[in-house]
Amino acid sequence: MRVAIETYGCTMNQADSDIIRAEVSREFELSSVEDADVVVINSCGVIDYTERKILNRARQLRQMGKTVVMAGCLPRIAKKKVMEVANAAISPDNVHRIDEVIKAAVSGNKLFLLDKSEIDKTRCEKQRMAGGIAIVSIAEGCTGRCTFCATRFARGRLRSFSPDGIVEEIKKAVRAGYVEIQLTSQDTGAYGHDIGTNLPDLLEKISAIEGMFRVRVGMMNPRHAYSMLDDLLNAFESEKIYKFLHLPVQSGDEKVLRDMGRDHGVEEYEEVVSAFRKRFDDVMISTDIIVGFPTESEEAFYKSLDLVRRTRPDLVNVTRYSPRKGTPAFRLRDMPDWIKKDRSRAVTRLANRIKEKKNSTFVGKTFDVVITKRSNGLLSRTNAYRPVILKQGEIGEFCRVRVTDYTPTHLIGERAL
């Protein structure tokens, strides 16, 4: 029997697909969607638009005669809708049992395996895609109480994975030739709170691993980053840790942040950003902004704009607020889509101007990079995780490059002599 896997959403889902791929390949043949008998959709439910897109995809696959197994976040976020379009489903913490669900679906048993599981995913076998990047899950769930988030319904409360298991998984990936390790979870900053350790300690253990590789630390809540700031800065001193910080502030207005249940303030975000920029010559700051939250007044929105203008992040992921059933914010009165679109365009325009101006300052400079994958040529990363596109080189190669040009999204370089 032939099985295909389609993955949507975050790096956590991509890491789960590595587990699904390994489990599937034990008993079934991995194939393209066109040739598959069964398609596993590793789904995302972060916003309503994505949910509708994935449910429609499941309907389309069923019409093509495929058996559809729904994995990822949607089976818990939208169980009734998933039951209508999928032959079977499995929750994110049960992905190691995907073979059971596939067999049930093929036999006509509409199995929904959604029971809670305490599996440590570092213990699961992985079958990663070819290239230079390996994604490693360090925890599942979070400690947050965001009033707009449905993902916590799917992933639950924080469950940190074993530090020894994480280290061993990274060692295997490095031995296999992966040169970029992406640490992922719903909130890397919360890592270890439930098992008596923390992210800086984990990063120190990872940095002690032998080999040539770099580590990208995934998204962390500003509150957690602020609470361990000195230790975090010290851990990032390692040459193996990219000077890259994904710190989602979500709003520049304190009242909106309280209404969102974010557990941090604007000042904490700004202090973390300032501290990293003072410590390191070059650091890449990424943040997230949600526009159109129900209690976001025009004044509150302009505070978000001003925060972006003031702190000048390198990347801004802009999302229009999407009501998610079952969340506290769902009960609030939503605002018209046209307002959300206008606000989204305004933040995006500002963010693009900032990115383009910053990128222009790097022309003529030289950097040490590592080539991680093919993308419009060869994608390499500087020590601050800035993307540099090259024409020549090999995936996994460390080299020195000179920046010759730029676009709003990336730098363009050539090998330095």
C-alpha positions in Angstrom: 0.0 0.0 0.0 1.3 3.5 -1.0 1.1 6.4 1.5 1.8 10.1 0.9 2.2 12.8 3.5 1.2 16.5 3.1 2.4 18.8 5.8 1.0 22.2 6.7 2.0 24.8 9.3 4.8 25.2 11.7 8.2 23.6 12.1 6.6 21.4 14.9 4.4 19.8 12.3 7.4 19.3 10.0 9.2 17.5 12.8 6.1 15.4 13.4 6.1 14.5 9.7 9.6 13.2 10.1 8.2 10.7 12.7 5.2 9.9 10.5 7.5 9.2 7.6 9.6 6.8 9.6 6.6 4.9 11.0 4.9 4.7 7.6 8.0 3.4 5.9 8.2 0.4 8.2 5.1 -1.2 6.7 4.0 0.9 3.7 5.5 2.4 0.6 6.0 6.2 0.7 4.8 7.8 -2.5 3.6 10.9 -4.2 0.0 12.1 -3.7 -0.9 11.1 -7.2 0.2 7.5 -6.8 -0.9 7.1 -3.2 -3.7 4.9 -1.8 -3.7 6.8 1.5 -2.8 10.5 2.1 -1.9 11.6 5.6 -2.6 15.3 6.0 -0.5 16.8 8.9 -2.8 19.7 9.5 -2.6 23.2 11.0 -5.5 25.0 12.8 -3.9 28.3 13.8 -6.4 30.5 11.8 -9.8 29.9 10.3 -8.5 30.4 6.7 -6.0 27.6 7.1 -8.6 25.3 8.6 -11.0 25.8 5.6 -8.1 25.3 3.2 -7.1 21.9 4.7 -10.7 20.7 5.1 -11.3 21.5 1.4 -8.1 19.7 0.5 -9.3 16.6 2.4 -12.6 16.7 0.4 -10.7 17.0 -2.8 -8.5 14.0 -2.0 -11.6 11.9 -1.1 -13.1 12.8 -4.5 -9.9 11.5 -6.1 -10.6 8.2 -4.4 -7.9 8.6 -1.7 -8.2 7.4 1.8 -7.5 10.4 4.1 -6.0 10.3 7.5 -5.9 13.7 9.3 -3.0 14.3 11.7 -1.8 17.5 13.3 -3.8 20.1 15.2 -7.2 20.0 13.5 -8.4 16.7 14.9 -8.6 18.2 18.3 -9.4 21.8 17.3 -12.3 20.9 14.9 -13.1 17.2 15.6 -16.6 17.3 14.1 -15.5 18.9 10.9 -12.6 16.5 10.6 -14.9 13.5 11.1 -17.0 14.6 8.1 -14.0 14.8 5.7 -11.4 12.2 6.9 -11.5 8.4 7.1 -9.6 8.5 10.4 -7.6 10.9 12.5 -4.7 11.1 15.0 -3.6 13.8 17.5 -0.1 15.3 17.5 1.0 13.4 20.6 0.1 10.1 19.1 1.9 10.4 15.7 4.1 7.4 16.6 1.0 5.2 16.2 0.1 6.4 12.7 0.3 2.9 11.3 -2.6 1.8 13.5 -4.7 4.6 12.2 -3.8 4.0 8.6 -4.7 0.3 8.9 -8.0 1.2 10.5 -8.9 3.8 7.8 -8.2 1.3 5.0 -10.3 -1.4 6.7 -13.2 1.1 7.0 -12.9 1.6 10.8 -13.2 5.4 11.4 -10.7 5.5 14.2 -10.0 8.8 15.9 -7.0 8.3 18.1 -7.1 11.5 20.2 -6.3 10.2 23.7 -3.6 12.1 25.6 -0.1 10.7 25.3 3.1 11.5 27.2 5.5 10.3 24.5 8.9 11.9 24.4 9.4 12.5 20.7 13.2 12.5 21.0 12.8 8.7 21.5 10.9 8.3 18.2 12.6 7.3 15.0 12.8 10.0 12.3 13.1 9.9 8.5 14.1 13.4 7.5 14.0 15.0 4.1 17.3 15.4 2.3 19.2 18.7 2.7 21.1 20.5 5.4 18.3 21.2 7.9 17.1 18.9 10.8 14.2 20.0 12.9 14.3 18.8 16.5 11.3 19.1 18.9 12.3 20.0 22.4 8.8 20.2 24.0 5.2 20.1 23.2 2.5 22.3 24.6 3.0 25.6 26.4 2.4 27.4 29.7 0.5 30.3 28.1 -3.1 31.3 28.3 -3.5 33.4 25.1 -7.2 34.1 24.7 -7.0 33.8 20.9 -5.1 30.6 20.5 -6.6 27.3 19.5 -3.3 25.4 19.2 -3.2 24.8 22.9 -6.4 22.7 22.5 -4.4 20.4 20.3 -1.0 20.5 22.0 -2.0 20.8 25.6 0.1 21.9 28.6 3.9 22.0 28.5 5.7 18.7 28.3 9.5 19.2 28.0 11.4 16.4 26.4 14.5 14.9 28.0 17.7 17.0 27.6 19.7 13.8 27.1 17.3 12.6 24.4 17.5 16.0 22.6 21.3 16.0 22.7 21.4 12.4 21.4 19.0 13.2 18.5 21.1 16.2 17.5 24.3 14.1 17.6 22.6 11.6 15.2 21.6 14.5 12.9 25.1 16.0 12.9 26.6 12.6 12.2 24.2 12.2 9.3 25.4 15.5 7.8 22.8 18.0 8.8 24.4 21.4 9.5 21.5 23.4 10.7 19.5 22.3 13.7 16.2 24.0 14.2 14.9 23.7 17.8 11.1 23.8 17.8 8.2 23.9 20.3 5.2 26.1 20.9 7.5 28.2 23.1 11.2 27.4 23.4 11.5 29.8 26.3 9.3 27.7 28.5 11.5 24.6 27.9 12.3 22.8 31.1 9.9 24.6 33.5 8.2 21.3 34.1 11.3 19.2 34.6 13.6 21.4 36.6 15.8 22.8 33.9 15.7 25.7 31.3 16.6 26.7 27.8 20.1 28.2 28.5 21.2 25.0 30.1 20.0 23.0 27.2 21.8 25.3 24.7 25.0 24.8 26.6 24.7 21.0 26.4 24.0 21.3 22.7 26.9 23.6 22.1 29.2 21.0 23.6 28.4 18.5 20.9 31.3 17.9 18.5 31.0 18.8 14.9 30.3 21.7 12.5 26.7 22.8 12.8 24.6 25.8 13.7 21.4 26.0 15.9 18.4 28.1 15.3 16.3 28.6 18.4 12.6 28.8 17.7 9.9 31.1 18.9 9.9 32.1 22.6 7.6 34.3 24.7 9.1 37.6 25.6 8.2 37.0 29.3 10.4 33.9 29.4 13.2 35.5 27.5 13.2 38.5 29.9 13.1 36.2 33.0 16.3 34.4 32.0 17.9 37.2 30.0 21.5 37.1 31.4 21.7 33.3 31.1 20.2 33.4 27.6 22.7 36.0 26.4 25.5 33.9 27.7 24.2 30.8 26.0 23.9 32.6 22.7 27.6 33.5 22.9 28.4 30.0 21.5 29.5 30.1 17.9 27.1 27.2 17.3 24.0 29.3 18.1 22.7 31.6 15.4 22.2 35.1 16.7 18.6 34.9 15.8 15.7 35.7 18.1 12.0 35.0 17.3 10.2 37.0 19.9 6.5 37.5 19.2 5.2 40.6 20.8 1.8 40.5 19.1 0.8 44.1 20.0 2.3 47.4 21.0 -0.6 48.3 23.3 -0.6 47.1 26.9 -4.4 46.8 27.2 -4.6 44.7 24.1 -1.8 42.5 25.4 -3.8 42.0 28.6 -6.9 41.2 26.6 -4.9 38.7 24.6 -3.7 37.0 27.8 -0.1 37.4 26.7 1.6 37.6 30.2 4.2 40.1 29.0 4.4 43.8 28.4 5.9 45.9 25.6 8.7 47.0 27.9 9.9 43.4 28.4 10.0 42.8 24.7 12.0 46.0 24.1 14.5 45.2 26.9 15.2 41.8 25.4 15.7 43.2 21.9 18.0 46.0 23.3 20.1 43.6 25.3 20.7 41.3 22.4 21.7 44.1 20.1 24.1 45.5 22.7 25.7 42.1 23.2 26.1 41.0 19.6 27.5 42.9 16.6 24.8 41.5 14.4 21.6 39.9 15.6 18.4 39.1 13.6 15.2 40.0 15.4 11.9 38.4 14.3 8.5 39.2 15.8 4.8 38.6 15.2 2.0 41.2 15.2 -1.7 40.4 15.3 -3.8 43.2 13.8 -7.6 43.5 14.3 -7.9 41.9 17.7 -11.5 42.7 18.9 -10.3 45.3 21.5 -7.7 46.9 19.3 -8.7 50.5 18.9 -7.2 52.8 16.2 -5.0 54.2 18.9 -3.9 50.8 20.0 -3.1 49.8 16.4 -0.9 52.9 16.0 1.0 51.9 19.1 1.9 48.6 17.3 3.0 50.5 14.3 5.1 52.8 16.5 6.7 49.8 18.2 7.7 48.3 14.9 9.1 51.7 13.8 10.9 52.1 17.1 12.5 48.6 17.5 13.0 48.0 13.7 12.8 44.2 13.7 14.4 42.3 10.8 11.3 40.2 10.2 7.6 40.9 11.1 5.1 38.1 10.7 1.8 39.9 10.3 -1.5 38.0 11.0 -5.0 39.3 10.8 -7.0 38.2 13.9 -9.1 35.1 13.3 -11.8 34.1 15.8 -11.3 30.5 16.9 -14.3 28.7 18.4 -13.8 27.7 22.0 -11.2 30.4 22.8 -12.2 33.2 25.3 -11.7 35.9 22.5 -14.3 34.1 20.3 -17.0 35.7 22.5 -15.8 39.2 21.7 -17.3 41.2 18.8 -15.1 40.8 15.7 -14.2 43.8 13.6 -14.8 44.2 9.9 -12.3 42.4 7.6 -11.5 45.6 5.7 -10.1 47.2 8.8 -7.9 44.2 9.5 -6.7 44.2 5.9 -5.9 47.9 6.0 -4.0 47.5 9.2 -2.2 44.4 7.9 -1.0 46.3 4.8 0.2 49.2 6.9 2.4 47.1 9.2 3.6 45.0 6.2 4.6 48.2 4.2 6.5 49.5 7.2 8.2 46.2 7.9 9.3 45.9 4.2 10.8 49.3 4.2 12.8 48.5 7.3 14.0 45.2 5.8 15.0 46.7 2.5 16.9 49.5 4.2 18.7 47.1 6.5 19.6 44.7 3.7 21.1 47.6 1.7 23.6 48.2 4.4 25.2 44.8 4.0 26.3 45.2 0.3 30.1 44.9 0.0 30.5 43.2 3.4 31.8 39.6 3.9 30.4 36.9 6.1 31.0 33.4 7.1 28.0 31.3 6.1 26.8 27.7 5.9 24.8 26.5 2.9 21.6 24.8 4.1 19.3 24.1 1.1 18.4 24.9 -2.5 16.1 27.9 -2.9 16.3 30.0 -6.0 19.9 28.9 -6.1 21.7 27.9 -2.8 20.4 29.3 0.5 23.2 30.1 3.0 22.9 31.7 6.4 25.2 34.1 8.2 25.9 33.7 11.9 22.9 36.1 12.5 20.8 33.8 10.3 20.6 36.4 7.5 19.8 34.6 4.2 22.4 34.9 1.4 21.6 33.4 -2.0 24.6 31.9 -3.8 25.1 30.4 -7.3 27.8 28.0 -6.4 28.5 25.7 -3.5 27.4 22.5 -1.8 24.7 21.9 0.8 26.4 21.5 4.1 29.4 23.6 3.1 30.9 26.3 5.4 32.4 29.2 3.4 33.0 32.9 3.2 31.0 35.1 0.9 30.8 38.7 -0.1 27.4 40.4 -0.5 26.9 41.9 -4.0 23.3 42.8 -4.0 20.0 42.5 -2.0 16.3 42.3 -2.3 13.7 43.1 0.5 13.8 39.4 1.5 17.4 38.3 1.2 21.0 39.1 0.4 22.8 38.0 -2.8 26.4 37.0 -2.6 29.4 35.4 -4.2 32.2 33.3 -2.9 34.9 35.5 -1.4 38.5 34.8 -2.4 
